[in-house]
Amino acid sequence: IKFTGLDKNKRQINKAKELYKLPNLDFKIGDASSEIFEEESLDAVINSYVLHEIYSGQRYNERIVTETLATHFKALKKNGVMFICDYARPP
Protein backbone atom coordinates (compact mmCIF):
# COMPACT_ATOMS: atom_id res chain seq x y z
CA ILE A 1 0.00 0.00 0.00
CA LYS A 2 1.27 3.42 -0.94
CA PHE A 3 0.15 6.52 0.99
CA THR A 4 0.30 10.16 -0.06
CA GLY A 5 -0.07 12.91 2.53
CA LEU A 6 -1.46 16.20 1.30
CA ASP A 7 -1.30 19.69 2.77
CA LYS A 8 -1.33 23.14 1.24
CA ASN A 9 1.23 24.37 3.77
CA LYS A 10 4.76 23.75 2.46
CA ARG A 11 6.20 24.03 5.98
CA GLN A 12 3.89 21.26 7.23
CA ILE A 13 4.86 19.03 4.31
CA ASN A 14 8.56 19.56 4.99
CA LYS A 15 8.04 18.78 8.67
CA ALA A 16 6.15 15.60 7.80
CA LYS A 17 8.91 14.52 5.42
CA GLU A 18 11.44 14.87 8.24
CA LEU A 19 9.32 13.01 10.80
CA TYR A 20 7.88 10.20 8.67
CA LYS A 21 10.39 8.50 6.40
CA LEU A 22 8.78 5.34 5.06
CA PRO A 23 9.29 3.72 1.66
CA ASN A 24 5.54 3.64 0.94
CA LEU A 25 4.85 7.25 1.99
CA ASP A 26 5.20 10.45 0.05
CA PHE A 27 3.82 13.95 0.41
CA LYS A 28 2.32 16.55 -1.93
CA ILE A 29 1.75 20.23 -1.49
CA GLY A 30 -1.76 21.09 -2.56
CA ASP A 31 -5.27 22.10 -1.60
CA ALA A 32 -7.55 19.17 -0.78
CA SER A 33 -10.46 20.97 -2.42
CA SER A 34 -8.62 21.02 -5.78
CA GLU A 35 -8.22 18.29 -8.36
CA ILE A 36 -4.79 17.09 -7.24
CA PHE A 37 -5.13 13.46 -8.33
CA GLU A 38 -6.20 12.06 -11.69
CA GLU A 39 -9.66 10.57 -12.06
CA GLU A 40 -9.93 6.93 -10.98
CA SER A 41 -6.33 6.85 -9.76
CA LEU A 42 -6.77 6.12 -6.04
CA ASP A 43 -7.83 2.98 -4.19
CA ALA A 44 -8.86 4.95 -1.12
CA VAL A 45 -9.18 8.50 0.21
CA ILE A 46 -8.85 9.26 3.90
CA ASN A 47 -10.34 12.59 4.93
CA SER A 48 -9.14 13.00 8.48
CA TYR A 49 -10.24 16.30 10.02
CA VAL A 50 -9.99 18.08 6.68
CA LEU A 51 -13.56 18.87 5.68
CA HIS A 52 -14.21 21.21 8.60
CA GLU A 53 -11.06 23.14 7.65
CA ILE A 54 -12.34 23.54 4.10
CA TYR A 55 -15.79 24.51 5.39
CA SER A 56 -14.55 27.17 7.80
CA GLY A 57 -11.78 28.35 5.46
CA GLN A 58 -14.38 29.09 2.78
CA ARG A 59 -16.60 31.15 5.10
CA TYR A 60 -18.84 28.21 6.01
CA ASN A 61 -19.78 27.43 2.44
CA GLU A 62 -21.41 23.98 2.25
CA ARG A 63 -21.18 23.98 -1.55
CA ILE A 64 -17.36 23.91 -1.38
CA VAL A 65 -17.46 20.84 0.89
CA THR A 66 -19.88 19.11 -1.50
CA GLU A 67 -17.65 19.95 -4.48
CA THR A 68 -14.57 18.75 -2.59
CA LEU A 69 -16.20 15.40 -1.84
CA ALA A 70 -17.27 15.07 -5.48
CA THR A 71 -13.66 15.70 -6.54
CA HIS A 72 -12.43 13.06 -4.11
CA PHE A 73 -14.98 10.52 -5.33
CA LYS A 74 -13.88 11.17 -8.94
CA ALA A 75 -10.30 10.33 -7.94
CA LEU A 76 -11.36 6.92 -6.61
CA LYS A 77 -11.03 3.81 -8.72
CA LYS A 78 -14.10 1.67 -9.29
CA ASN A 79 -14.97 0.08 -5.92
CA GLY A 80 -12.63 2.53 -4.17
CA VAL A 81 -13.30 3.46 -0.55
CA MET A 82 -13.52 6.81 1.21
CA PHE A 83 -13.00 7.14 4.94
CA ILE A 84 -14.19 10.32 6.65
CA CYS A 85 -13.34 11.30 10.21
CA ASP A 86 -14.36 14.82 11.15
CA TYR A 87 -16.38 16.97 13.50
CA ALA A 88 -20.16 16.95 13.34
CA ARG A 89 -21.80 19.79 11.48
CA PRO A 90 -23.20 22.39 13.86
CA PRO A 91 -27.00 22.85 13.91
Backbone as XML, in Angstrom:
<?xml version="1.0"?>
<chain id="A" units="angstrom">
  <residue number="1" name="ILE">
    <atom name="N" x="0.844" y="-1.174" z="0.000"/>
    <atom name="CA" x="0.000" y="0.000" z="0.000"/>
    <atom name="C" x="0.884" y="1.230" z="0.000"/>
  </residue>
  <residue number="2" name="LYS">
    <atom name="N" x="0.543" y="2.161" z="-0.863"/>
    <atom name="CA" x="1.265" y="3.425" z="-0.937"/>
    <atom name="C" x="0.361" y="4.541" z="-0.426"/>
  </residue>
  <residue number="3" name="PHE">
    <atom name="N" x="0.902" y="5.412" z="0.418"/>
    <atom name="CA" x="0.155" y="6.525" z="0.988"/>
    <atom name="C" x="0.754" y="7.842" z="0.505"/>
  </residue>
  <residue number="4" name="THR">
    <atom name="N" x="-0.127" y="8.821" z="0.280"/>
    <atom name="CA" x="0.299" y="10.165" z="-0.061"/>
    <atom name="C" x="-0.369" y="11.131" z="0.899"/>
  </residue>
  <residue number="5" name="GLY">
    <atom name="N" x="0.446" y="11.872" z="1.648"/>
    <atom name="CA" x="-0.071" y="12.912" z="2.530"/>
    <atom name="C" x="-0.175" y="14.204" z="1.754"/>
  </residue>
  <residue number="6" name="LEU">
    <atom name="N" x="-1.203" y="14.977" z="2.045"/>
    <atom name="CA" x="-1.463" y="16.199" z="1.296"/>
    <atom name="C" x="-1.702" y="17.354" z="2.257"/>
  </residue>
  <residue number="7" name="ASP">
    <atom name="N" x="-1.064" y="18.469" z="1.994"/>
    <atom name="CA" x="-1.296" y="19.685" z="2.774"/>
    <atom name="C" x="-0.934" y="20.872" z="1.895"/>
  </residue>
  <residue number="8" name="LYS">
    <atom name="N" x="-1.659" y="21.966" z="2.050"/>
    <atom name="CA" x="-1.332" y="23.143" z="1.244"/>
    <atom name="C" x="-0.233" y="23.987" z="1.866"/>
  </residue>
  <residue number="9" name="ASN">
    <atom name="N" x="0.178" y="23.639" z="3.065"/>
    <atom name="CA" x="1.226" y="24.368" z="3.767"/>
    <atom name="C" x="2.576" y="23.677" z="3.541"/>
  </residue>
  <residue number="10" name="LYS">
    <atom name="N" x="3.449" y="24.338" z="2.791"/>
    <atom name="CA" x="4.759" y="23.751" z="2.459"/>
    <atom name="C" x="5.561" y="23.429" z="3.714"/>
  </residue>
  <residue number="11" name="ARG">
    <atom name="N" x="5.473" y="24.257" z="4.730"/>
    <atom name="CA" x="6.204" y="24.034" z="5.982"/>
    <atom name="C" x="5.732" y="22.728" z="6.654"/>
  </residue>
  <residue number="12" name="GLN">
    <atom name="N" x="4.422" y="22.486" z="6.639"/>
    <atom name="CA" x="3.890" y="21.260" z="7.231"/>
    <atom name="C" x="4.349" y="20.025" z="6.449"/>
  </residue>
  <residue number="13" name="ILE">
    <atom name="N" x="4.397" y="20.145" z="5.144"/>
    <atom name="CA" x="4.862" y="19.032" z="4.309"/>
    <atom name="C" x="6.325" y="18.739" z="4.602"/>
  </residue>
  <residue number="14" name="ASN">
    <atom name="N" x="7.139" y="19.766" z="4.686"/>
    <atom name="CA" x="8.563" y="19.565" z="4.990"/>
    <atom name="C" x="8.762" y="18.929" z="6.362"/>
  </residue>
  <residue number="15" name="LYS">
    <atom name="N" x="7.971" y="19.357" z="7.330"/>
    <atom name="CA" x="8.044" y="18.779" z="8.673"/>
    <atom name="C" x="7.644" y="17.303" z="8.644"/>
  </residue>
  <residue number="16" name="ALA">
    <atom name="N" x="6.587" y="16.988" z="7.919"/>
    <atom name="CA" x="6.145" y="15.599" z="7.803"/>
    <atom name="C" x="7.201" y="14.736" z="7.126"/>
  </residue>
  <residue number="17" name="LYS">
    <atom name="N" x="7.857" y="15.272" z="6.107"/>
    <atom name="CA" x="8.910" y="14.520" z="5.418"/>
    <atom name="C" x="10.072" y="14.193" z="6.349"/>
  </residue>
  <residue number="18" name="GLU">
    <atom name="N" x="10.368" y="15.112" z="7.270"/>
    <atom name="CA" x="11.437" y="14.872" z="8.240"/>
    <atom name="C" x="11.030" y="13.829" z="9.283"/>
  </residue>
  <residue number="19" name="LEU">
    <atom name="N" x="9.794" y="13.888" z="9.724"/>
    <atom name="CA" x="9.324" y="13.007" z="10.797"/>
    <atom name="C" x="8.976" y="11.592" z="10.331"/>
  </residue>
  <residue number="20" name="TYR">
    <atom name="N" x="8.410" y="11.490" z="9.136"/>
    <atom name="CA" x="7.884" y="10.204" z="8.669"/>
    <atom name="C" x="8.582" y="9.771" z="7.390"/>
  </residue>
  <residue number="21" name="LYS">
    <atom name="N" x="9.613" y="8.993" z="7.543"/>
    <atom name="CA" x="10.389" y="8.501" z="6.398"/>
    <atom name="C" x="10.109" y="7.012" z="6.223"/>
  </residue>
  <residue number="22" name="LEU">
    <atom name="N" x="9.160" y="6.722" z="5.347"/>
    <atom name="CA" x="8.785" y="5.345" z="5.057"/>
    <atom name="C" x="8.820" y="5.138" z="3.547"/>
  </residue>
  <residue number="23" name="PRO">
    <atom name="N" x="9.167" y="3.950" z="3.102"/>
    <atom name="CA" x="9.287" y="3.718" z="1.657"/>
    <atom name="C" x="7.951" y="3.801" z="0.907"/>
  </residue>
  <residue number="24" name="ASN">
    <atom name="N" x="6.841" y="3.626" z="1.607"/>
    <atom name="CA" x="5.537" y="3.644" z="0.941"/>
    <atom name="C" x="4.760" y="4.936" z="1.216"/>
  </residue>
  <residue number="25" name="LEU">
    <atom name="N" x="5.491" y="5.985" z="1.627"/>
    <atom name="CA" x="4.851" y="7.247" z="1.987"/>
    <atom name="C" x="5.515" y="8.409" z="1.271"/>
  </residue>
  <residue number="26" name="ASP">
    <atom name="N" x="4.687" y="9.216" z="0.620"/>
    <atom name="CA" x="5.204" y="10.453" z="0.051"/>
    <atom name="C" x="4.229" y="11.579" z="0.386"/>
  </residue>
  <residue number="27" name="PHE">
    <atom name="N" x="4.608" y="12.783" z="0.062"/>
    <atom name="CA" x="3.815" y="13.950" z="0.413"/>
    <atom name="C" x="3.709" y="14.888" z="-0.775"/>
  </residue>
  <residue number="28" name="LYS">
    <atom name="N" x="2.548" y="15.567" z="-0.874"/>
    <atom name="CA" x="2.322" y="16.547" z="-1.930"/>
    <atom name="C" x="1.830" y="17.838" z="-1.295"/>
  </residue>
  <residue number="29" name="ILE">
    <atom name="N" x="2.265" y="18.928" z="-1.883"/>
    <atom name="CA" x="1.746" y="20.229" z="-1.489"/>
    <atom name="C" x="0.553" y="20.517" z="-2.395"/>
  </residue>
  <residue number="30" name="GLY">
    <atom name="N" x="-0.577" y="20.796" z="-1.779"/>
    <atom name="CA" x="-1.762" y="21.093" z="-2.563"/>
    <atom name="C" x="-2.977" y="21.285" z="-1.690"/>
  </residue>
  <residue number="31" name="ASP">
    <atom name="N" x="-4.012" y="21.828" z="-2.281"/>
    <atom name="CA" x="-5.268" y="22.103" z="-1.602"/>
    <atom name="C" x="-6.200" y="20.907" z="-1.807"/>
  </residue>
  <residue number="32" name="ALA">
    <atom name="N" x="-6.699" y="20.358" z="-0.716"/>
    <atom name="CA" x="-7.548" y="19.166" z="-0.778"/>
    <atom name="C" x="-8.849" y="19.418" z="-1.529"/>
  </residue>
  <residue number="33" name="SER">
    <atom name="N" x="-9.236" y="20.684" z="-1.695"/>
    <atom name="CA" x="-10.464" y="20.974" z="-2.425"/>
    <atom name="C" x="-10.221" y="21.081" z="-3.931"/>
  </residue>
  <residue number="34" name="SER">
    <atom name="N" x="-8.972" y="20.946" z="-4.356"/>
    <atom name="CA" x="-8.622" y="21.020" z="-5.783"/>
    <atom name="C" x="-8.471" y="19.621" z="-6.371"/>
  </residue>
  <residue number="35" name="GLU">
    <atom name="N" x="-8.423" y="19.568" z="-7.673"/>
    <atom name="CA" x="-8.216" y="18.293" z="-8.365"/>
    <atom name="C" x="-6.724" y="17.999" z="-8.417"/>
  </residue>
  <residue number="36" name="ILE">
    <atom name="N" x="-6.212" y="17.401" z="-7.363"/>
    <atom name="CA" x="-4.795" y="17.086" z="-7.237"/>
    <atom name="C" x="-4.470" y="15.762" z="-7.936"/>
  </residue>
  <residue number="37" name="PHE">
    <atom name="N" x="-5.370" y="14.803" z="-7.809"/>
    <atom name="CA" x="-5.135" y="13.457" z="-8.331"/>
    <atom name="C" x="-5.986" y="13.208" z="-9.574"/>
  </residue>
  <residue number="38" name="GLU">
    <atom name="N" x="-5.469" y="12.393" z="-10.464"/>
    <atom name="CA" x="-6.201" y="12.060" z="-11.685"/>
    <atom name="C" x="-7.453" y="11.266" z="-11.353"/>
  </residue>
  <residue number="39" name="GLU">
    <atom name="N" x="-8.432" y="11.347" z="-12.249"/>
    <atom name="CA" x="-9.658" y="10.573" z="-12.059"/>
    <atom name="C" x="-9.354" y="9.086" z="-12.026"/>
  </residue>
  <residue number="40" name="GLU">
    <atom name="N" x="-10.039" y="8.380" z="-11.143"/>
    <atom name="CA" x="-9.929" y="6.928" z="-10.980"/>
    <atom name="C" x="-8.488" y="6.471" z="-10.797"/>
  </residue>
  <residue number="41" name="SER">
    <atom name="N" x="-7.739" y="7.206" z="-9.977"/>
    <atom name="CA" x="-6.335" y="6.848" z="-9.758"/>
    <atom name="C" x="-6.042" y="6.365" z="-8.342"/>
  </residue>
  <residue number="42" name="LEU">
    <atom name="N" x="-7.020" y="6.464" z="-7.443"/>
    <atom name="CA" x="-6.774" y="6.116" z="-6.043"/>
    <atom name="C" x="-7.647" y="4.945" z="-5.592"/>
  </residue>
  <residue number="43" name="ASP">
    <atom name="N" x="-7.068" y="4.091" z="-4.780"/>
    <atom name="CA" x="-7.833" y="2.980" z="-4.195"/>
    <atom name="C" x="-8.662" y="3.443" z="-3.004"/>
  </residue>
  <residue number="44" name="ALA">
    <atom name="N" x="-8.162" y="4.441" z="-2.295"/>
    <atom name="CA" x="-8.861" y="4.950" z="-1.116"/>
    <atom name="C" x="-8.496" y="6.411" z="-0.884"/>
  </residue>
  <residue number="45" name="VAL">
    <atom name="N" x="-9.405" y="7.117" z="-0.230"/>
    <atom name="CA" x="-9.180" y="8.502" z="0.210"/>
    <atom name="C" x="-9.514" y="8.529" z="1.693"/>
  </residue>
  <residue number="46" name="ILE">
    <atom name="N" x="-8.619" y="9.093" z="2.463"/>
    <atom name="CA" x="-8.853" y="9.258" z="3.897"/>
    <atom name="C" x="-8.942" y="10.746" z="4.184"/>
  </residue>
  <residue number="47" name="ASN">
    <atom name="N" x="-10.127" y="11.203" z="4.539"/>
    <atom name="CA" x="-10.341" y="12.594" z="4.930"/>
    <atom name="C" x="-10.361" y="12.631" z="6.454"/>
  </residue>
  <residue number="48" name="SER">
    <atom name="N" x="-9.250" y="12.968" z="7.029"/>
    <atom name="CA" x="-9.139" y="13.004" z="8.485"/>
    <atom name="C" x="-9.048" y="14.449" z="8.961"/>
  </residue>
  <residue number="49" name="TYR">
    <atom name="N" x="-10.146" y="14.943" z="9.491"/>
    <atom name="CA" x="-10.238" y="16.303" z="10.023"/>
    <atom name="C" x="-9.821" y="17.359" z="8.997"/>
  </residue>
  <residue number="50" name="VAL">
    <atom name="N" x="-10.305" y="17.156" z="7.765"/>
    <atom name="CA" x="-9.987" y="18.076" z="6.681"/>
    <atom name="C" x="-11.225" y="18.865" z="6.242"/>
  </residue>
  <residue number="51" name="LEU">
    <atom name="N" x="-12.371" y="18.224" z="6.225"/>
    <atom name="CA" x="-13.563" y="18.867" z="5.681"/>
    <atom name="C" x="-13.989" y="20.087" z="6.489"/>
  </residue>
  <residue number="52" name="HIS">
    <atom name="N" x="-13.834" y="20.028" z="7.805"/>
    <atom name="CA" x="-14.210" y="21.205" z="8.600"/>
    <atom name="C" x="-13.265" y="22.380" z="8.338"/>
  </residue>
  <residue number="53" name="GLU">
    <atom name="N" x="-12.009" y="22.077" z="7.997"/>
    <atom name="CA" x="-11.058" y="23.138" z="7.649"/>
    <atom name="C" x="-11.464" y="23.811" z="6.335"/>
  </residue>
  <residue number="54" name="ILE">
    <atom name="N" x="-11.877" y="23.004" z="5.381"/>
    <atom name="CA" x="-12.337" y="23.544" z="4.103"/>
    <atom name="C" x="-13.604" y="24.365" z="4.317"/>
  </residue>
  <residue number="55" name="TYR">
    <atom name="N" x="-14.522" y="23.836" z="5.105"/>
    <atom name="CA" x="-15.791" y="24.507" z="5.391"/>
    <atom name="C" x="-15.562" y="25.865" z="6.045"/>
  </residue>
  <residue number="56" name="SER">
    <atom name="N" x="-14.775" y="25.903" z="7.097"/>
    <atom name="CA" x="-14.555" y="27.174" z="7.796"/>
    <atom name="C" x="-13.635" y="28.100" z="6.995"/>
  </residue>
  <residue number="57" name="GLY">
    <atom name="N" x="-12.689" y="27.534" z="6.269"/>
    <atom name="CA" x="-11.783" y="28.346" z="5.461"/>
    <atom name="C" x="-12.457" y="29.024" z="4.282"/>
  </residue>
  <residue number="58" name="GLN">
    <atom name="N" x="-13.614" y="28.507" z="3.894"/>
    <atom name="CA" x="-14.380" y="29.093" z="2.781"/>
    <atom name="C" x="-15.626" y="29.812" z="3.289"/>
  </residue>
  <residue number="59" name="ARG">
    <atom name="N" x="-15.516" y="30.369" z="4.496"/>
    <atom name="CA" x="-16.601" y="31.152" z="5.105"/>
    <atom name="C" x="-17.883" y="30.344" z="5.255"/>
  </residue>
  <residue number="60" name="TYR">
    <atom name="N" x="-17.722" y="29.089" z="5.686"/>
    <atom name="CA" x="-18.843" y="28.206" z="6.009"/>
    <atom name="C" x="-19.741" y="27.944" z="4.802"/>
  </residue>
  <residue number="61" name="ASN">
    <atom name="N" x="-19.092" y="27.670" z="3.698"/>
    <atom name="CA" x="-19.775" y="27.427" z="2.442"/>
    <atom name="C" x="-19.924" y="25.917" z="2.237"/>
  </residue>
  <residue number="62" name="GLU">
    <atom name="N" x="-21.147" y="25.421" z="2.397"/>
    <atom name="CA" x="-21.408" y="23.982" z="2.246"/>
    <atom name="C" x="-21.148" y="23.499" z="0.824"/>
  </residue>
  <residue number="63" name="ARG">
    <atom name="N" x="-21.376" y="24.368" z="-0.153"/>
    <atom name="CA" x="-21.179" y="23.979" z="-1.551"/>
    <atom name="C" x="-19.734" y="23.554" z="-1.806"/>
  </residue>
  <residue number="64" name="ILE">
    <atom name="N" x="-18.773" y="24.250" z="-1.187"/>
    <atom name="CA" x="-17.359" y="23.915" z="-1.377"/>
    <atom name="C" x="-17.077" y="22.517" z="-0.826"/>
  </residue>
  <residue number="65" name="VAL">
    <atom name="N" x="-17.659" y="22.179" z="0.306"/>
    <atom name="CA" x="-17.464" y="20.844" z="0.886"/>
    <atom name="C" x="-18.058" y="19.781" z="-0.042"/>
  </residue>
  <residue number="66" name="THR">
    <atom name="N" x="-19.240" y="20.053" z="-0.565"/>
    <atom name="CA" x="-19.876" y="19.114" z="-1.495"/>
    <atom name="C" x="-19.030" y="18.934" z="-2.751"/>
  </residue>
  <residue number="67" name="GLU">
    <atom name="N" x="-18.508" y="20.028" z="-3.287"/>
    <atom name="CA" x="-17.655" y="19.955" z="-4.478"/>
    <atom name="C" x="-16.347" y="19.220" z="-4.172"/>
  </residue>
  <residue number="68" name="THR">
    <atom name="N" x="-15.799" y="19.442" z="-2.992"/>
    <atom name="CA" x="-14.569" y="18.751" z="-2.587"/>
    <atom name="C" x="-14.798" y="17.251" z="-2.531"/>
  </residue>
  <residue number="69" name="LEU">
    <atom name="N" x="-15.893" y="16.840" z="-1.915"/>
    <atom name="CA" x="-16.196" y="15.404" z="-1.837"/>
    <atom name="C" x="-16.411" y="14.818" z="-3.229"/>
  </residue>
  <residue number="70" name="ALA">
    <atom name="N" x="-17.067" y="15.549" z="-4.100"/>
    <atom name="CA" x="-17.268" y="15.070" z="-5.475"/>
    <atom name="C" x="-15.928" y="14.875" z="-6.174"/>
  </residue>
  <residue number="71" name="THR">
    <atom name="N" x="-15.011" y="15.807" z="-5.957"/>
    <atom name="CA" x="-13.662" y="15.698" z="-6.538"/>
    <atom name="C" x="-12.947" y="14.468" z="-6.001"/>
  </residue>
  <residue number="72" name="HIS">
    <atom name="N" x="-13.078" y="14.223" z="-4.712"/>
    <atom name="CA" x="-12.427" y="13.062" z="-4.107"/>
    <atom name="C" x="-13.032" y="11.764" z="-4.633"/>
  </residue>
  <residue number="73" name="PHE">
    <atom name="N" x="-14.346" y="11.725" z="-4.787"/>
    <atom name="CA" x="-14.976" y="10.523" z="-5.330"/>
    <atom name="C" x="-14.545" y="10.266" z="-6.773"/>
  </residue>
  <residue number="74" name="LYS">
    <atom name="N" x="-14.353" y="11.334" z="-7.562"/>
    <atom name="CA" x="-13.880" y="11.166" z="-8.943"/>
    <atom name="C" x="-12.483" y="10.568" z="-8.977"/>
  </residue>
  <residue number="75" name="ALA">
    <atom name="N" x="-11.673" y="10.841" z="-7.975"/>
    <atom name="CA" x="-10.300" y="10.327" z="-7.942"/>
    <atom name="C" x="-10.245" y="8.851" z="-7.567"/>
  </residue>
  <residue number="76" name="LEU">
    <atom name="N" x="-11.350" y="8.333" z="-7.011"/>
    <atom name="CA" x="-11.359" y="6.923" z="-6.609"/>
    <atom name="C" x="-11.534" y="5.992" z="-7.801"/>
  </residue>
  <residue number="77" name="LYS">
    <atom name="N" x="-10.826" y="4.873" z="-7.742"/>
    <atom name="CA" x="-11.027" y="3.813" z="-8.722"/>
    <atom name="C" x="-12.391" y="3.177" z="-8.492"/>
  </residue>
  <residue number="78" name="LYS">
    <atom name="N" x="-12.851" y="2.414" z="-9.456"/>
    <atom name="CA" x="-14.102" y="1.670" z="-9.292"/>
    <atom name="C" x="-13.964" y="0.798" z="-8.044"/>
  </residue>
  <residue number="79" name="ASN">
    <atom name="N" x="-14.959" y="0.806" z="-7.201"/>
    <atom name="CA" x="-14.971" y="0.083" z="-5.921"/>
    <atom name="C" x="-13.969" y="0.651" z="-4.916"/>
  </residue>
  <residue number="80" name="GLY">
    <atom name="N" x="-13.505" y="1.866" z="-5.137"/>
    <atom name="CA" x="-12.632" y="2.525" z="-4.169"/>
    <atom name="C" x="-13.411" y="2.880" z="-2.907"/>
  </residue>
  <residue number="81" name="VAL">
    <atom name="N" x="-12.687" y="3.211" z="-1.861"/>
    <atom name="CA" x="-13.301" y="3.463" z="-0.554"/>
    <atom name="C" x="-12.879" y="4.841" z="-0.047"/>
  </residue>
  <residue number="82" name="MET">
    <atom name="N" x="-13.835" y="5.540" z="0.563"/>
    <atom name="CA" x="-13.520" y="6.807" z="1.207"/>
    <atom name="C" x="-13.817" y="6.686" z="2.695"/>
  </residue>
  <residue number="83" name="PHE">
    <atom name="N" x="-12.849" y="7.099" z="3.497"/>
    <atom name="CA" x="-13.001" y="7.137" z="4.945"/>
    <atom name="C" x="-13.065" y="8.604" z="5.358"/>
  </residue>
  <residue number="84" name="ILE">
    <atom name="N" x="-14.047" y="8.940" z="6.189"/>
    <atom name="CA" x="-14.187" y="10.317" z="6.652"/>
    <atom name="C" x="-14.248" y="10.324" z="8.168"/>
  </residue>
  <residue number="85" name="CYS">
    <atom name="N" x="-13.342" y="11.082" z="8.761"/>
    <atom name="CA" x="-13.342" y="11.302" z="10.206"/>
    <atom name="C" x="-13.271" y="12.810" z="10.406"/>
  </residue>
  <residue number="86" name="ASP">
    <atom name="N" x="-14.305" y="13.377" z="11.006"/>
    <atom name="CA" x="-14.359" y="14.823" z="11.148"/>
    <atom name="C" x="-15.328" y="15.175" z="12.256"/>
  </residue>
  <residue number="87" name="TYR">
    <atom name="N" x="-15.439" y="16.463" z="12.517"/>
    <atom name="CA" x="-16.384" y="16.967" z="13.501"/>
    <atom name="C" x="-17.776" y="16.953" z="12.917"/>
  </residue>
  <residue number="88" name="ALA">
    <atom name="N" x="-18.767" y="16.883" z="13.785"/>
    <atom name="CA" x="-20.160" y="16.948" z="13.338"/>
    <atom name="C" x="-20.479" y="18.364" z="12.901"/>
  </residue>
  <residue number="89" name="ARG">
    <atom name="N" x="-21.360" y="18.478" z="11.969"/>
    <atom name="CA" x="-21.798" y="19.787" z="11.482"/>
    <atom name="C" x="-22.653" y="20.453" z="12.557"/>
  </residue>
  <residue number="90" name="PRO">
    <atom name="N" x="-22.386" y="21.704" z="12.851"/>
    <atom name="CA" x="-23.205" y="22.390" z="13.863"/>
    <atom name="C" x="-24.639" y="22.571" z="13.382"/>
  </residue>
  <residue number="91" name="PRO">
    <atom name="N" x="-25.580" y="22.674" z="14.317"/>
    <atom name="CA" x="-27.003" y="22.845" z="13.910"/>
    <atom name="C" x="-27.234" y="24.147" z="13.149"/>
  </residue>
</chain>
